[in-house]
Each structure stands twice: as structure tokens, then as C-alpha cells.
């Protein structure tokens, strides 16, 4: 049996041993650096998750107001004198301090003043007006009045429209042709249907103003003796929106794109039966509305996606200022100057404060950013009553220095904070949106925030909690049209039910190809009857 001889190995030299040691030391240093990096990354992720948890808990259980952050350090403790001082106010004296009791109108009187009054009088008959003491005749000395509210439940009744047809007896007997005269009558809102203007207006206002889903309306109709299915009501609304209300919607679209200031926003909408999409897919209602000037116009546009092509198409003919939030989809709209929203910028800093632990030292930095935002809103409140020209000039004097200081502060803090932290994201948001955030300085008619749009999108958000979804794209488009009409009506001081009732009475009997006819029934038209005006807008 043969054995393979071992190859003699040479002992490593000192130089080779030193190289091996250096290599091992370098590997050890690299591993330690990698471990430290992973450790810091893990800590950053944990801190970020803790921030998100505190922010979620604050949004779910805490106060939603952004005005006061309870339990946090407020910078106003340090600059209260500079903030509140007003050297233009005269010093108060003993003679100028007076107290005056102002008698306000009672709440009951204000509540009842626009309601119709039914008076029931209780009198003694002539035979009973005899004094029990001397048998003399009694006279009316005074009256006692008690007021109470009377509720008149809704009722449904059948209205038969019977028109008579006339002919001539003589011509029937003697002439070759007999003239026939048919009495004209108003056209129906939906041909061949039981729907009337009143019930169609009621169903629409109940769902889109009061947030009452069709299945609950169906139950209510059954309780008052009318077996009206939700499917029938849905068909009526789609038909009424497509055939009649869409004409007003298109006219308002023509008018709003001719303006030079529009506010926009968007919210989600679930549509169950969209072709090629699952029932859980998110669709969107886009909002476009007028600014502070002129008669309010509020339009909603249903689209399947949140793509920027949707506002680009809707605002194709628009040129001017477009006030939006920070969503990048609006960047695709051409020929516009985007105006940012300082409420969103301020919310970034309030969210930072809500997400930090109570014993953190970082609130000082976040509160500094919040305080810059609050200074801008304080200035805007003071300028609220000024005209556009004066507001523009005062903004350059008062707001621009605050903006310049804020920009310098943002650039300094950007180098100090972690980009992915809550504070880092707040600072990055402001810097990325800066050209849009300062755009409100260009025109005194522009607002500092986009809250006007958020208030207009809120009815959809609240209503969505009641009716949850739309079944089909056709129903979603009808919902967008109806919402546009009723919200524009409310914004112009109209009662949405009576306004819809008036529209369904008038539109079937009008030439809708004539814009002048449409203009006479728009929500801000002076030709509308007084019955359409809300009690709150009636002159005192």
C-alpha cells in the first residue's frame, strides 16, 4: 500500500502575518461599521413607527383642531409681547372704560321669525260674556299667548293631469275636416313615469343633502303607504340628472373656466361595477369651485383615477390661478399658476407635535415652524375686510418679511434634521412647495389656503359614510352632477329641495339650447322665485 508523501509547507513570513492581521482588522472594522449603520437604521425606523403610532392615536382620539396643541411647548411663551403688541392702540383711561349691557334678540324669536304662523283664538261666546258677580257684560281686558311648534308629516298623493280635447259639432256633421283643439299642459319630468318634480326633488335632496340612502328612503315610503323600490328611485335620479340637470352642469362648466381663479381638490369614491376593475378599486370625485369673488360655482367630476390628465382635461380652457394642495397631479394643467395651501403646510408641523413624546425637546423646533405659519394666518385675519388691492399691498408689507424669515429658517433646519423624520418631511414639503406657497402674494383675491375647496368636498365625505358607494359609473356621474347642483344652490343661499322642484317644473318646458334660458334658472339668477331662497337668506 502506497502512501502519498506530504508536501512540505513553508512557514509564513512576518510580512505575510502582518498583512493577514491588517486584513482581519479591516474586515472587523467594516463589520462594526455595518452593524452600527444597521443599528442606527433600525432605531430610526423604530422612532418613525413610534411617531406614526402617536400621530394615529392623536388623530383618532385627540382633538382635531390645529389652533392649540395641548401638552406641547408653545413658542408664544417666549414672544408673547412681540406677537400681541400693537403700538397704534391708544392707552386706556378710566374715562374710556365703560360697560354696556346689550340686549340680544332671544334665540326662540330668531328660530320662529321665518316660519308660517297658524293662530288659534279662544273666545267666550256672547252668552258667556257675563260677570259672575253682578251679571254685567264682560269686555276683553288682555290676551295670553302660548307658542308651540307644529310638525306636519309628509304625505304622498296622486295628481291626475287631465286635459280636455275640443272639437266643433257643426264641422263634425257638415265639414270634410273637423278642427280639434287640445288644451296645453306642462310636459312631465320623465315621460311615461309616475315621477313628479316634487318627488324627484325630494329623493335627490334626501340623499345628497341629508345623506339618506335609497334603501332607507324605500322603507320610509313603504311606511307611508307607497311601495316605491330603491331601483326605481335610482333610475329616476339618473334620468333626471342626465336629461335635465346636466344642461345646467355643462353651462356652469362653461362659465367657471372663463374665470381666472379656481380652487380644486379631490376625494375617493367607490364604484362597484366599473368595467375591467374590481369592486374594491378606488375612483375619484374631483372638485372645482370659484374663489372668494363672484357667485359661487361648485362642480364635481367623476373619474376612475387620480391621474393628472383628469384636471388637465376639465380645465383645458382655463387660464389663471389654480389653488390646490400639494398633489403633483395638478402640475399637468397647462396655462395656470398653481397656488399652494398654507393650511396643509401648517398641518405638517402640527402632526409633528402630535407624534412626539411628551418629554421630547424637539417640540421647540417644530413649534418654531408652526409659529411662522400662525403669523401668516394672523395677518390674513387682520386683512380680511380689505379690498383686493389693499390686501395685496399689505401682504407685501406684512407677510413677505415673515415668508423671507421662514425660508431662511427652513434652509437652516434642513441641514440639521433627518429627511425621513416627521419634522424633516414637514420642512421638505414647505421647501418643495415654496413657489406655490408664496404665489398668494401675487393677487389680493387669492386666499392663503385651500380650505374653501375642503369645505366643499366635505358634504361628499360625510354623505359617503351613509350611502358608501355607487353601483355603476353612470350612477357615479349622476351623483357628481346632482352634488354640483345642490351644493352650488346651497352656496348661493337657496333651499335645495325647492330649487330642484323649480328646475324640474321649468326645464322640461324650456328651450335648453338657448344659454339665456339656462342663465335665468342658474342658482344665482335674480329671476328665481322667492320660494327657492333659503330662510337664512331672506331679508329681515
NORBEL-V182362 format. One record per backbone hydrogen bond with DSSP energy under -1.0 kcal/mol. CO is the residue of the C=O (numbers start at 0). NH is the residue of the N-H. E is the energy in kcal/mol with one decimal. If there is no record, write none. Layout:
# NORBEL-V182362
[[CO NH E] [CO NH E]]
This chain:
# NORBEL-V182362
[[12 16 -2.0] [13 17 -2.4] [14 18 -2.1] [15 19 -2.4] [16 20 -2.4] [17 21 -2.6] [18 22 -2.6] [19 23 -2.5] [20 24 -2.6] [21 25 -2.4] [22 26 -2.5] [23 27 -2.4] [24 28 -2.4] [25 29 -2.6] [26 30 -2.5] [27 31 -2.3] [28 32 -2.5] [29 33 -2.6] [30 34 -2.8] [31 35 -2.6] [32 36 -2.5] [33 37 -2.7] [34 38 -2.3] [35 39 -2.7] [36 40 -2.5] [37 41 -2.6] [38 42 -2.6] [39 43 -2.5] [40 44 -2.5] [41 45 -2.7] [42 46 -2.8] [43 47 -2.4] [44 48 -2.6] [45 49 -2.3] [46 50 -2.3] [47 51 -2.5] [48 52 -2.3] [49 53 -2.6] [50 54 -2.6] [51 55 -2.6] [52 56 -2.6] [53 57 -2.3] [54 58 -2.5] [55 59 -2.1] [56 60 -2.8] [57 61 -1.7] [68 71 -1.3] [73 76 -1.6] [74 77 -2.1] [74 78 -1.4] [78 82 -2.4] [79 83 -2.4] [80 84 -1.7] [85 88 -1.4] [105 109 -2.0] [106 110 -1.9] [107 111 -1.7] [108 112 -1.3] [111 114 -1.5] [124 128 -1.0] [127 129 -2.3] [128 137 -1.5] [130 134 -1.3] [135 130 -3.5] [163 182 -2.1] [165 180 -3.3] [167 171 -1.9] [168 172 -1.3] [169 173 -3.0] [180 165 -3.4] [189 192 -1.6] [195 199 -2.2] [196 200 -2.1] [197 201 -2.1] [198 202 -2.4] [199 203 -2.1] [200 204 -2.5] [201 205 -2.4] [202 206 -1.8] [203 207 -3.0] [204 208 -1.6] [204 209 -1.9] [205 211 -2.9] [212 216 -1.9] [213 217 -2.7] [214 218 -1.4] [215 219 -2.1] [216 220 -2.7] [217 221 -2.1] [218 222 -1.9] [219 223 -1.3] [220 225 -3.0] [221 224 -1.4] [225 227 -1.8] [228 232 -1.9] [229 233 -2.6] [230 234 -2.3] [231 235 -2.4] [232 236 -2.2] [233 237 -2.4] [234 238 -2.5] [235 239 -2.9] [236 240 -2.5] [237 241 -2.6] [238 242 -2.7] [239 243 -1.7] [239 244 -2.0] [240 245 -2.0] [243 246 -1.2] [244 248 -2.3] [245 249 -2.7] [246 250 -1.7] [247 251 -2.7] [248 252 -2.1] [249 253 -2.1] [250 254 -1.8] [251 255 -2.5] [252 256 -1.7] [255 258 -1.3] [259 320 -3.2] [261 322 -2.7] [262 288 -2.5] [264 286 -3.5] [266 284 -2.8] [268 282 -2.3] [269 469 -2.6] [273 276 -1.9] [277 280 -1.5] [282 268 -2.6] [283 302 -2.6] [284 266 -2.0] [285 300 -2.6] [286 264 -1.8] [287 298 -3.0] [288 262 -3.1] [296 289 -1.7] [298 287 -2.7] [300 285 -3.0] [302 283 -3.0] [306 309 -1.5] [307 311 -1.6] [308 312 -2.1] [309 313 -2.3] [310 314 -2.4] [312 315 -1.3] [314 317 -1.3] [319 336 -2.6] [320 261 -2.4] [321 338 -2.5] [322 263 -2.4] [326 329 -1.2] [327 330 -1.9] [328 331 -1.2] [329 332 -1.4] [334 319 -1.2] [336 321 -2.2] [338 323 -2.4] [340 344 -1.4] [341 345 -2.7] [342 346 -2.0] [343 347 -1.4] [345 349 -2.1] [346 350 -2.5] [347 351 -1.3] [348 352 -1.9] [349 353 -2.0] [350 354 -1.5] [356 359 -1.6] [360 363 -1.0] [361 365 -1.9] [362 366 -3.0] [363 367 -1.4] [364 368 -1.6] [365 369 -2.3] [366 370 -2.6] [367 371 -1.7] [368 372 -1.6] [369 373 -2.5] [370 374 -2.2] [371 375 -1.5] [372 376 -1.9] [373 377 -2.3] [374 378 -2.1] [375 379 -2.0] [376 380 -2.0] [377 381 -1.5] [378 382 -1.5] [382 385 -1.4] [386 390 -2.8] [387 391 -2.2] [388 392 -2.0] [389 393 -2.5] [390 394 -2.2] [391 395 -1.5] [392 396 -1.4] [393 397 -3.2] [394 398 -1.1] [394 399 -2.2] [398 402 -2.4] [399 403 -2.6] [400 404 -2.1] [401 405 -2.4] [402 406 -2.5] [403 407 -1.9] [404 408 -2.2] [405 409 -2.6] [406 410 -2.2] [407 411 -1.8] [408 412 -2.6] [409 413 -2.0] [412 415 -1.3] [412 416 -1.6] [417 420 -1.4] [420 424 -2.6] [421 425 -2.0] [422 426 -2.3] [423 427 -2.5] [424 428 -2.6] [425 429 -1.9] [426 430 -2.2] [427 431 -2.9] [428 432 -2.0] [432 436 -2.7] [433 437 -2.0] [435 339 -3.0] [437 440 -1.6] [438 441 -2.0] [442 445 -1.4] [447 341 -2.2] [449 453 -1.6] [450 454 -2.5] [451 455 -1.3] [452 456 -1.9] [453 457 -1.1] [456 460 -1.7] [457 461 -2.8] [458 462 -2.7] [459 463 -2.5] [462 465 -1.4] [462 466 -2.2] [463 467 -2.1] [466 468 -3.2] [469 271 -2.4] [470 272 -2.3] [471 475 -2.1] [472 476 -2.5] [473 477 -2.0] [474 478 -2.3] [475 479 -2.1] [476 480 -2.0] [477 481 -2.7] [478 482 -2.8] [479 483 -1.8] [480 484 -2.0] [481 485 -2.7] [482 486 -2.5] [483 487 -1.8] [484 488 -2.1] [485 489 -2.5] [486 490 -2.4] [487 491 -1.3] [488 493 -2.7] [489 492 -1.8] [492 533 -2.4] [494 498 -2.4] [495 499 -2.4] [496 500 -2.6] [497 501 -2.2] [498 502 -2.5] [499 503 -2.6] [500 504 -1.3] [501 505 -2.2] [502 506 -3.2] [505 508 -1.7] [506 509 -1.7] [509 511 -1.0] [510 513 -1.2] [513 517 -1.6] [514 518 -2.7] [515 519 -1.2] [517 520 -1.4] [521 524 -2.3] [528 531 -1.6] [529 532 -1.5] [531 494 -3.5] [533 536 -1.4]]
